[in-house]
Amino acid sequence: MSATWMQTARRLLPRLASLSRRIRPTFHLDSVNGLSAGRVRDLGVEAVLWDVDGTLMAHHAGRVDPALAAGFEDLLRAPGLRHAIVSNCQEARFAELGEIFPAVPVLLGYETGAGAAFRVRRGPRASWRGPGAAAASSTGDGTPGELRPIRKPSRRLVRAALEELDIADRPEAALMVGDQYFTDIASANLAGVRSAKVPTLHRASFPAPVRWSQRLEAVLYRLKHGLPRPGGA
């Protein structure tokens, strides 16, 4: 069983009832390909925050899904549009994502005795930011094993991404794109960011506990908010 999934589940389960009120996205998309550069511009979006596994590729894949690659590259090239990846991954995958997306900052969060610290990777280089940055950086550049991860759903993780992109004063101008209601969409709503929910790519590639949780969250969404409507909430 994935250690990352277990950490996320321990954070999520005690908050399940309250978070169920915060899982309604701004709109649903049939695919990331529905998010063209023109649509982003019309929405007034200045920054896109991405989930990766299940949103842009199969679980722990090494590249963007070929069916999405051209549209995603168009978004990366769109003038004035900034991007960041907000991840629940562990350090090994964090390094991989830096290689896969060398031009896009990738963020992880950790709790320290001095406050939250956010690890930001741009290509091969990683740095720390946040009130706990000094304490976190004292662990060295390897895996900060004694630090407690901050997992989505997290307002602070999204806010750290907005700060990295110099858009913290305009959260309404950012859009979070993800495939899971209780991590990606809830994080966006907690931070005052708009969100787009997409179907999970290659669901069979995920560990069984993750697939079960995805089915459960779909049921809970329908009980709370009804059937999703493509293009709407």
N, C-alpha and C positions, 0 to 999 in steps of 0.2 A: 504494500500500500504506500502511495506517495507521501513522503514526509511533508511536502508542500501542501498537499490536499488536507492532511490532518491538521496542520497549523491553521489553515484557512477555516476549516470546519469548527475548530475550537473557538475561533474568534467570532464566527458567524452565528452558531447555534444559540447562545444566550441572548442574541439580539434579533432573533428571527421574527418575532411578533412586531417589534417596532420597525424593523427594516422593511417588512412587507408593505408598509405604507409609502415606501420610497423607491419602489422598483418600477414605476411607470416611466418609460422613456419618452422623450420628446416626440420621437417617431420610430416606427419599425421600418427596416429595409429588407428586401428580399436578398440582398447581397451588398458587399462593400462597393461593387460596381455601380450601385445606385447613387453613390456619393461622388458626382462629377465635380470638377473644378468650378464649372458654372453654377451648379447648385450651391456649393459651398459659398461662393461669392454672393449669390442672391440671399443666402441666409445671414450674411454679415459675419461669417465665421472667420476669425483671424488665426486660430490655432486648433489643431486636431490632436487629441490625446488618444492613443491607440492601445487597446489590448492586442496581443499577438496570437497566442495559441487558441485555435478555434475561431478566431476572427480573420486573421490574414493567412493562416496556414494550419496544417494538421498539428497535432500535439507534438511539440519538440522537433518539428521539421526544421530543415536547414535553409529554407528559402520561402518567399511568398508563394502561395499557390499560383500555378501558371495561369489559371483562369482569372486571377485578380491582378497579376503583376503589372500589366500595361496601365490599367486604371490607377493603381496605387502609385506608379511612377509619375503619372500625370499630376497627381495631387502633390507629390513631393516637389515637382517642378513649378507648381502654380505660384506666380509672383505674390509675395507678401504673405504667404501662408506658412505658418510655423508648425512643427510637429514634435511630439514627444511620445515615448512609450512608457506606460505605467504598468508595472509588472508585479506579479506575485511569485516570481520565479526565485530559485536559489542562485548562489553565486556562480556555479558552473554554467548554468543557462544564461545568466546575466552576461558573462564573458562572450558566450556564443552570439547573443543578440547584438552585442557591440560589433561583432564581425559581420553579421547579416545586415545590419542597418548602420553603417559607419557614419552617416550624415545626420542621424537622429539620436538625440539624447535618450538614454534608457535610465529609468529611476527605480531604485529600491528604497525601502524605509526601514529604520531600526530604532528601537528604544534604547536610550542610554540613561545613566544616572543623572546626566546634565540636561536631558530633554531629547527630543527627536533628532535623528540625524538621517540625512538622505544621501545615498550613494548614487552618483551620476556618472554614467559611462558614455563617452563620445568616442566611438571607434575603440582603439586599444587603451585609451587613457581613462582612468576613473578618478573622481574627486569626491569630497564630502561637502555638504552644505547643511545649514540648520543649526539650532542652538546646541545640539550635541555633537557637532562636527569634530571639535577638538578631541573629545573623549573617544569618539569612534575611530578617528584617524590614528589614535595611539595603539590600536590593535594591529596596525600595519596594513599593507595592501592585499593581504591574503584574505581568506574567509574569516569574517568577524564572528567566530562561533559563539562567543559569550554574549553577544548582543541579541535582543529579542526582536524578531522581524515585525514590521508593521505591514499587515496584509490588507488588500481590498476585502471588504468595503472600508474605505478610509477617506475622510475629508482631507486629512493632512497630506496624504500622498498626492492627491489631486492638486491641492494648493501648492505643494512643492514643485510640481510640474509646471504650474502656471507661473510661479516665480522664476523658474529656470528659463521660461520663454518670454519673460518680461511682460506678462499679461495679467498679473495677480490683481490689478485694480479693475480689470474688466472680465470677470469670470463668465459673464453672459455672452462674451464673444468667442468662447471656446466650445468645442464639441467633443464629447467622449464617445468613442466607437468601440463596442464590445459585444460579446455573444452571451454574457451571463447577467441575469437580472440582479442577483444578490451581491455580486462583486462589482461589475463594471457600472451598471446603471445606478445602483444604490450609491456608489462612490460619487458619481456625477451629481446626483440630486443632493447629496449631503454637502457638496461644495458649491452649489448654485450654478452648475455647468449644464448646458444642454447635452442631450445624449441621443445616440442612434443604436438601436438593438438590431443585430443581425443573427441569422441562424448559425448554429455551430457547424463549422467546417469539419468534415471527416470525423464525425462523432465516434466512430468505431476505433479511432486511433488513441482515444483517451483511456486511462485506467478505469476499471469497472466502477469504483466509488465515485469518480467524477461523472460518469455517465448516469449513475443513479441520481446524483444530486441535480444534474441538469433536468432530468425528467421530473423530479420533485418540484423544482422551482417553476417549471412550466405549468404544473398543476396548480401550484399556489398562486401564480399570476392569474390564471383563468378564474380561480375562485374569488380573487380580490378585485380583478379589473375586467374580466370577460375575455373574449377571444381577441388576440392582437389583430390590428388592422394595418396592413402594409401602407406606409405613407402617413399613418396616424399613430396615436397612442394605443 
